[in-house]
Amino acid sequence: MTLVYVAAAWVSGIVLTEALNPPWQVLLLMALASFIFLVTQWKDRRMRLVAILVLTAALGGGRLALARPTFDEGSLATYNGAGLVSVEGVVVGEPDERDRYTNLRLSADRLLVTDGTERDVRGLVLIQTARHPRRACGDRLRVEGQLEAPPVYEGFSYRDHLARQGVYSMMRRARVTPLIRQSARPFLFYLLLVKRRAQRAIARMLPEPQASLLTGILLGVEGGIPNDLMDAFEATGTAHIIVISGFNITIVSAVFAGIAGRLLHRRRALLVAIAGVAVYTVLVGASPAVVRAALMGGLYLISQCVGRRSYAPVTLATAGLAMTVWNPQALWDTGFMLSFGATAGLLFYTRPLESLTERLVERVVSAERALRIVGLVSETVLVTIASLLGTLPLLLGSFGQFSPVTLLSNAAVLPAQPCVMTMGGAAALLSLISEPLGRMVGWLAWVFLTYTIELVRFTAELPFGTWSFDMPSWGPWVYYPVLGLATWWGVTTAGRRREVWGRIWGWVTNRVETKLLFGTSGVLLVLAFFAWKELPDGRLHVHVLDVGQGDAIFVETPGGRQVLIDGGPSPSAVLSQLGQHMPFWDRTLDMVVLTHPDDDHITGLVEVLERYEVDAVLFREVSCEQPICQRWRQILGDAAMTRHRAETGVTVGFDDGLRMDVLHPGADLPRGEGFNNNSVVTRLSYGKVSFLLTGDIEAAAERKLLAQDLSLASTVLKVAHHGGCSSTTPTFLEAVSPQVAVISAGADNEFGHPCDEVLERLTVALGEGTGDAVLLRTDQHGTVELTTDGARLWVNTQRGR
């Protein structure tokens, strides 16, 4: 059972890392601490197990962190949205042929962009092209089209689905030019060639939809099954018979072992069976459900080879551990979850359900007859209930429906499936040798296929055959612990339950040092949690702070450096915001930027300089004799901080490729312009995402910026002068072409900011209402947080939108 605990800890580490996204340093410290604890407590069996489990959880989280993609100039996904490109690469895996098109997965290695530049790249791209001429695994192709990120549909993220398989780009309506036939993967090419011939043999010997159903059951190709029939299988809870599973693997291994057993020694025959299972797994596509069944079947055969007894929960845990070591993202694959949930349900609940049914039936009939009755219903009804116990929240969460007739459907359909598999498989193999002979056996398979189809259609049309149900995201997190506790409660005696609870309570309460240890550990864990939450996550965060009628922007760089741009009109407001967004122990800022010395920008900033240690300040000295400006200059004179003169051409470099370019003002400040038009304008650039921060510039300064040979195009625009009518001209907006605009203004302010004209211009420029862009306001949405990894942008607001 130790391996079961280890697998559970590994999976827990992956899940927690995905949910909490800790930096790798936290995982490393966790692993080192648990390793030291393991060494020092090696003689204590319980403490040793705890240390091993914590270490395993840290390693699981580290494996997920290593599996996360990093995008740079060599990544194909970096060029999503770059226009028309040509990509060269090799087809990997089996082409997915649909009615109107074919999906190909291309492992790209070369990219040609529109300016004629060639680049070496890496990455998988999903190509959608015409069905004919047909392509094959191993073909080297050149495809021309537009790279784009996979779409996100309502209720289903195709982007996340492909990302779990390492695909971050797709190309629709691609023009394909073949370069080299069968340039790689010859074994897979010939294996898929056999599969294609088997598909053709089935198609020639059976009508539709029987042929498509048999192809799905035998070869894992579901694309040809009519949509209405597939909907009927899903509505009745019988879609699992189409999915390649342990049943198929059992038959395949038995066939190989039986044939080899007549020719070879028992151990060699088992090795042949293992090899046969491996080949069959590759043949049918190696989906998570197939790999799980193959691993469990292979482990069982290996245990037979070495003469050891296999324990099903350990085998299941080993399969899950192996699969998530190879690809931790598989943990969120629907097929993976359903396969493991169903198998766990079968392992843990089939026998208890049989025992419970026996006891109930024995109240009516004799024990011998009860045993026979249970034997009749076990393989259909009880097995279905056990599988349903393990998958119910997953089914509801994935499909949003539950079928009350699933027990009836499965009880009627499952007995026919061994005949479908054996007769259909025999017919397909015989058809490769002699088509007439295969067709004769295929007629026998047709009977059971037709029975399956008609019965599923009949039960799907029964009244109240399907109930819709919207499973909340937290549902599985409640269901499985409750199910586990109920299971433990049901299999233990009352005396044993009291004993366990007594031990736990006594261990916690009977010793003062234990209480002290728990209390101290709890406090340290709370501190560690909040400290960890504040560590950098490798992304750029730009917070447009809600400080009333003024400006204050807090920037956290991917490496954890911190920049404050302006401080708003209220010291308490900006200090409160910094307290929310900075670590509780941190009293330093790497840089402070003052765009101009108006009260609504400098007032809060002066208080920040008095309370925090600031390494550098970026500003432009202007003629200002107000008391707040004098205090600003006094603080700068007393403090030891680096001063940067803000003028066009100055660049401040930060970590991980982040840079801040000063675009305005120029070297000379013209008289009569006022503070607003001499505001410091900066542009933050990180990967493909940029932020234009405009201070309070008005139309005159915007014209100067447009006259310079500078790129103003930016992903995010911080709208100038709180959305006042004297700024944000149409020409300037056209040059910036933002996807997101943020206005910093106070609620019900006396200036009427933002003005209606600017809002109209922004609405038109952003295409508001089309879903392509976003307009946000601090007076309505509170603090606005913009987060990016250099390729994607996430928007969060304090009060929703």
Secondary structure, 3 states (H helix, E strand, C coil): CHHHHHHHHHHHHHHHHHHHCCCHHHHHHHHHHHHHHHHHCCCCHHHHHHHHHHHHHHHHHHHHHHHCCCCCCCEHHHHCCCCEEEEEEEEEEEEEECCCCEEEEEEEEEEECCCCCEEEEEEEEEEEECCCCCCCCCCEEEEEEECECCCEECCEEHHHHHHCCCEEEEECCCEEEEEECCCCCHHHHHHHHHHHHHHHHHHHHCCCCHHHHHHHHHHCCCCCCCHHHHHHHHHCCCHHHCCCCHHHHHHHHHHHHHHHHCCCCHHHHHHHHHHHHHHHHHHCCCCHHHHHHHHHHHHHHHHHHHCCCCCHHHHHHHHHHHHHHHCHHHHHCHHHHHHHHHHHHHHHHHHHHHHHHHHHHCCCCCHHHHHHHHHHHHHHHHHHHHHHHHHHHHHHHHHCEECCCHHHHHHHHHHHHHHHHHHHHHHHHHHHHCHHHHHHHHHHHHHHHHHHHHHHHHHHCCCCCCEECCCCCCHHHHHHHHHHHHHHHHHCCHHHHHHHHHHHHHHHHCCHHHHHHHHHHHHHHHHHHHHHHCCCCCCEEEEECCCCCCCCEEEECCCCCEEEECCCCCHHHHHHHHHHHCCCCCCEEEEEECCCCCHHHHHHHHHHHHHCEEEEEEECCCCCCCHHHHHHHHHHHHCCCEEEECCCCCEEECHHHCEEEEEECCCCCCCCCHHHHCCCEEEEEECCEEEEECCCCCHHHHHHHHHCCCCCCCCEEECHHHHCCCCCCHHHHHHHCCCEEEECCCCCCCCCCCCHHHHHHHHHHHCCCCCCCEEEEHHHHCCEEEEECCCCEEEEECCCC
